Each structure stands twice: as structure tokens, then as C-alpha cells.
């Protein structure tokens, strides 16, 4: 399994920065820690700068990037923007500021360029952030399931409104839907998130208005 250097930076409201750098295996979700060239020792982000209010961030991988997020007590606390090195142009604003706590970790899925893992990242009107994933293996309707619970989007976010989203996939023309769809219990499309390949362009959360109810699903169609 190949290993490469994942880098990044987090910016705080008071102007402090958290430089990030860790050698991570491809295809395995792992912790991205502070860069020991600037932080003396490599540390988890919550232990390095507890109580810092993080407002911006970016994580960059060598070949492919599925997602990055701050993990707190087993759940996604904040989604961190991702890119492939050389593609990212700005350090984006987070969906909401997050105050770091001791024990917070920055988790990253550092993929190969050919890895077909697709990711739907969402932020709701209630301030909830969740990540839904699936890896297609052929032509099919592919349901994106919650990263932590493997539940559908309807079970996870019932009665919430998604107001920002991003959908990443390297599948290109293999995708036959207009990105990721959210469908209701009778398969009507109630919202969508356009496809973005992090290998080609930097990923951004875009405004949207997608209601979520019981038995709703997030999915996309592939032809191979």
C-alpha cells in the first residue's frame, strides 16, 4: 500500500494557524496531525491548540482526496475542505466556526487517483454536518450512506434542511445523473449536488435547499 505526504492548514479567528503534515497510507482513513517542523512534536489538532476557533481550512493529498473532517466523540463535528496538491486555489471558509477541544482529531481519506469512492458532504440548517459515501463497482443506482452509521440520509437527517453540499467523484462520464440526487420515499428527486472531481478542480460547499424526510435516499446512477 502506497504512502504519501498529506498536508494542510487550519486558520483560527484570532489569526493563529495550525500547519498539518503526516505521511498517510492511501485508501485508509487516518489522522492528519500537526507538522512537527513548526509544532515541535506531531500532535492531534485539539491537543495542539485547544479553544482555538477554526474558521478556515484546507487539506491536500498527492493523488486523490475523498473527505476530511474534525472527529469529536465519534461523529463529524466539522467538514474540512479538500483538494489534490496543485489544484487548490484558496483556503475556504468552514460551514460554521468550530472551537477545538482536547481530543479532537482531523480525519482524512487519502485515496489513489483511480479510487472510485464518491462522497456527499452536507451542512443542514440546524448546523449538523455529515458525510455520505459509496464506492461504485459497475452500472447501478449507488446509494450514499452515512460514514459513521451506514444509515441512509433519511434516517440520519430526518426533518432537516440541507443548505450546503458538495459531491465528489472521479467517475466523470460514468455518472448518468446530474451529480448526487436526494430522492423521497416514492423516488421523486427533491434536490441535487453537482459532481466535482478533486483531481481536476478544488472542492467547495455550494448553497442549496434540499429537504430530508423519512425514507429519503442520496444516490447517483453509473453506467459502468
C-alpha positions in Angstrom: 0.0 0.0 0.0 1.5 3.3 -1.1 2.1 6.1 1.4 2.3 9.8 0.6 2.5 13.1 2.5 -0.8 14.8 3.2 -0.6 18.5 4.1 -3.0 21.2 5.2 -3.6 24.2 7.3 -6.3 25.4 9.7 -6.9 29.2 10.3 -8.3 30.5 13.6 -10.4 33.6 14.2 -7.6 35.2 16.1 -5.1 34.8 13.3 -3.2 31.7 14.6 -2.5 28.9 12.2 -2.3 25.1 12.6 0.2 23.6 10.0 -0.6 20.0 9.1 1.6 17.3 7.7 1.6 13.5 8.0 2.6 10.5 5.9 -0.6 8.6 5.3 -1.4 5.3 3.6 -3.6 5.6 0.5 -7.1 4.1 0.8 -7.2 4.2 4.6 -8.9 6.8 6.7 -6.2 8.2 9.1 -5.4 11.0 11.5 -3.7 14.1 10.0 -1.5 15.7 12.7 0.4 18.9 13.1 3.6 19.5 11.1 6.5 18.8 13.5 8.7 21.2 11.6 6.6 24.1 13.1 4.9 22.5 16.1 8.0 20.8 17.7 6.1 17.5 18.0 3.4 16.0 15.8 0.1 16.3 17.7 -3.7 15.9 17.2 -5.2 19.3 16.4 -7.4 19.5 19.6 -4.3 18.9 21.8 -2.2 21.3 19.9 -4.5 24.3 20.1 -7.5 23.7 22.4 -10.1 26.5 22.5 -9.0 27.9 19.1 -11.9 28.9 17.0 -11.3 27.5 13.5 -12.9 29.4 10.6 -11.0 28.3 7.5 -9.1 25.1 6.4 -7.8 23.0 3.6 -6.3 19.5 3.4 -4.3 18.5 0.3 -3.4 15.0 -0.9 -1.0 13.8 -3.6 -3.3 11.8 -5.8 -6.9 11.6 -4.7 -8.9 13.0 -1.8 -12.4 11.8 -0.6 -13.0 13.8 2.5 -11.6 15.4 5.7 -13.4 16.2 8.9 -12.9 17.0 12.6 -13.9 14.0 14.6 -15.4 14.6 18.1 -16.9 11.9 20.2 -17.4 9.6 17.3 -19.2 12.0 15.0 -18.4 14.6 12.3 -18.0 17.9 14.1 -16.8 19.9 11.1 -16.1 19.1 7.4 -12.7 20.4 6.2 -12.4 21.3 2.5 -10.1 19.0 0.5 -8.1 19.2 -2.7 -5.3 17.4 -4.6 -2.0 19.2 -4.4 -1.6 21.8 -7.2 -5.4 22.1 -7.7 -6.4 24.1 -4.6 -6.5 27.8 -5.1 -7.9 29.2 -1.8 -8.3 28.2 1.8 -12.1 28.1 2.1 -14.3 29.2 5.0 -15.8 26.3 7.0 -19.6 25.9 7.1 -19.5 27.2 10.7 -16.7 28.1 13.1 -15.6 25.3 15.4 -14.0 25.7 18.8 -11.4 23.0 19.2 -11.5 20.7 22.2 -8.8 18.5 23.6 -9.2 15.1 22.0 -10.4 16.5 18.6 -8.8 14.7 15.7 -8.6 15.6 12.0 -9.5 12.5 9.9 -8.6 12.2 6.2 -9.4 9.7 3.5 -6.3 9.9 1.2 -7.1 8.0 -1.9 -5.4 6.8 -5.1 -6.2 8.7 -8.3 -8.2 5.7 -9.6 -10.2 5.1 -6.4 -13.9 5.4 -7.3 -15.1 6.3 -3.7 -17.7 9.0 -4.0 -18.6 11.4 -1.2 -21.6 13.7 -0.4 -20.8 16.3 2.2 -23.7 18.2 3.7 -24.5 21.0 6.1 -28.0 21.5 7.5 -30.0 24.5 8.6 -29.6 23.1 12.2 -25.8 23.3 11.9 -25.3 19.5 11.5 -22.5 18.3 9.2 -22.5 14.8 7.9 -20.6 12.7 5.2 -22.2 10.0 3.0 -20.0 7.6 0.9 -20.2 4.8 -1.6 -17.7 3.1 -3.9 -19.4 2.1 -7.2 -18.3 -1.2 -8.9 -20.4 -1.1 -12.0 -23.5 0.2 -13.6 -26.1 0.7 -10.9 -28.0 3.0 -8.6 -25.5 3.8 -5.9 -26.8 4.8 -2.5 -24.6 7.1 -0.4 -24.6 6.0 3.2 -23.6 7.8 6.4 -19.9 7.5 7.1 -20.3 6.7 10.8 -23.5 4.8 10.9 -24.1 3.4 7.4 -27.6 4.7 7.6 -29.5 6.4 4.7 -29.7 10.2 4.5 -33.3 10.0 5.6 -32.6 8.1 8.8 -29.6 10.4 9.5 -31.1 13.8 8.8 -34.9 13.3 9.0 -36.8 16.6 9.1 -33.7 18.7 8.5 -33.0 21.0 5.5 -29.6 20.7 3.7 -28.4 24.3 2.9 -24.8 23.5 1.7 -23.4 20.4 -0.1 -20.6 19.1 -2.1 -20.4 15.8 -4.1 -17.0 14.4 -5.2 -16.3 11.6 -7.6 -13.7 10.8 -10.2 -16.2 8.8 -12.3 -16.8 11.6 -14.9 -18.9 10.3 -17.7 -19.6 7.1 -15.9 -22.2 9.1 -13.9 -25.5 9.3 -15.7 -27.3 11.5 -13.1 -26.7 15.2 -12.7 -24.5 14.6 -9.7 -25.9 13.2 -6.5 -29.7 13.2 -6.1 -31.7 13.2 -2.9 -35.0 11.3 -3.6 -38.1 10.9 -1.5 -39.9 7.8 -0.5 -41.5 7.4 -3.9 -38.3 8.2 -5.8 -39.0 11.8 -6.7 -35.9 14.0 -6.9 -36.1 16.7 -4.2 -32.6 18.0 -4.6 -29.2 17.5 -6.2 -25.5 18.3 -5.7 -23.3 18.6 -8.8 -20.4 16.3 -9.4 -16.8 17.5 -8.8 -13.6 15.6 -9.3 -11.0 16.8 -6.7 -8.3 15.7 -9.2 -9.4 18.4 -11.6 -10.9 21.2 -9.5 -10.9 22.3 -5.9 -14.0 21.2 -4.0 -16.3 23.8 -2.5 -19.5 23.5 -0.5 -22.3 25.2 -2.5 -25.6 26.7 -1.3 -28.6 24.5 -1.8 -32.1 23.8 -0.3 -32.7 20.1 0.0 -35.4 18.9 2.4 -34.8 15.5 4.0 -37.6 13.2 5.3 -38.0 9.6 6.5 -37.1 7.0 3.8 -35.3 9.6 1.7 -32.1 8.4 -0.1 -29.0 10.1 -1.5 -27.9 8.3 -4.7 -26.4 8.6 -8.2 -26.5 6.5 -11.3 -23.5 4.9 -13.1 -23.3 3.2 -16.4 -20.1 1.1 -15.6 
